Amino acid sequence: MHDFQVKKNTLCCERTSLAEIARAVGTPAFVYSKHTLLDHFTKLRQAFAEINPLICYSMKANSNLALCRLLVNAGAGLDIVSGGELYRAKKIKADSQKIVYASVGKTAEEIEAAIRAGILFFNVESLSELALINAISGRCGKRQRVALRINPDVSAHTHDYISTAKRENKFGIDIETAREVFIHCNRNLPHVQLCCIHVHIGSQIEQAAPFKAALKKAVALIIELNRRGAGITHLNIGGGLGIIYRKERPQTADEYARAIIPIIKKAKVSLILEPGRFIVGNAGVLLTKILYLKDTPVKRFIIVDAAMNDLLRPSLYGAYHEIIPVEKTAGAMKKADVVGPVCESGDFLAKDRGLPAFLKENDVLAVMGAGAYGFSMSSNYNSRRRAVEVLVDDRRYQIVRKREQYRDLVRNEITGKL
Ligand SMILES: *Cc1c(COP(=O)(O)O)cnc(C)c1O
């Protein structure tokens, strides 16, 4: 459930009219609901209450400082994937003992910064990386805790680009090799403590079955290795919970917890979760204004002021986002493509979508479910300024990232003399 509802013919975020926000801050604009954000975090925490896991919000879904701060203040840890996200985590004074760091390509510089910050775990994805962390950790005079990310070779039944746990994906280490790594590491790498298994099988996963299949393999491995004295204390099961964009029927947080807690309990270790989309996906919308209506002999184009540089998911994954006029009146529907100004035929927010026929230029539309992988994937392509971000709390709202200005576009450029 989310707090974007139509009241008296106007779409509201909590008790604030989105039309009013669009008038005040302009478009395109991302608008987030504080209540929805915290509600989704709480739902997950309550579902897993009996085993009291550490819930590390996956910052790459939406790394806005205001949103991360709200979650951290509510008790969340953070799942980071770069030195840039570590910098953000420090900015909001997040507890570094609640930070886990995953990425197949961490640089030496990033590794050192994270060790010095005192993060809880690196989620290690290769043997070379493990050796490098050991060396840097030794140089810093520390013994760093690490998790080994395994590749359980299961199909997550999601889009190929966000499926991460098949053998042919770049992520993790196969289970046979993982066994050897534990033995090798405990003997030869004194500056790391390998004590966690990490598994993240992909994103927007609607059913429990792939999670169960992957976790059974992870738990069997933990039991076997601990019998041999490996000293594994944690299991990190990643993120990946699906949400409703259209007609999906994803498992609820409770169903997810009920399906996997019995499996996890067998491992007798502490649990870490890394949800991103589940927490923030339906807590945000993208507001965009209709610039032009263009009726061609074959179809209608609704040309809007938001584009693929603002919300890449439709172009990248063919993702579906519901689109609703913010001042709604009932009427006949007409099919249209909703497209942006960017010079690419792949620049669209919706294709062959039934939308009210009465829509006219200057009307504002809300692109729903844009909280996760929306702003965080946005770019300056076509030298477009990135959108403003707004946080709503009941009847109040606040800009939490200003719209970029033209001078921001060229800030780091040098005209040059060559
Ligand atoms: C992206 C990612 C997540 C979050 O995935 P969601 O589908 O947004 O929940 C968690 N863990 C890792 C390692 C990731 O790469």
The ligand as a Gaussian input file, in Angstrom:
#p B3LYP/6-31G(d) Opt

LIG

0 1
 C       20.849000      -4.091000      -5.947000
 C       21.176000      -4.944000      -4.806000
 C       20.300000      -5.072000      -3.733000
 C       18.930000      -4.445000      -3.711000
 O       18.067000      -5.038000      -4.638000
 P       16.515000      -4.680000      -4.644000
 O       15.957000      -5.517000      -5.740000
 O       16.391000      -3.229000      -4.914000
 O       15.962000      -5.058000      -3.318000
 C       20.706000      -5.812000      -2.646000
 N       21.918000      -6.416000      -2.620000
 C       22.783000      -6.340000      -3.648000
 C       24.086000      -7.021000      -3.557000
 C       22.441000      -5.605000      -4.777000
 O       23.296000      -5.532000      -5.796000

